């Protein structure tokens, strides 16, 4: 199982690193957006 999971992780090339960082930023932005929506809907 661990071998299969390891194969799914992209090789540590610059390209792979960039795409992971981009995905992380998109994910963070999404969660921040959702959190602010939650906060604004709670205050109403």
C-alpha positions, 0 to 999 in steps of 0.5 A: 500500500505504501509503495502505491502511495509513493508512486502517486507523489510526483517526483521532486522536480521543480515542476512538481514542486511548483504545481504542489505549491500552486495547489496548496495556495488554491486550497488555502484560498478556498478554505479562507473564502469558506471561513469568511463566508461562515463568519459572515453568515454567523454574524447575521 
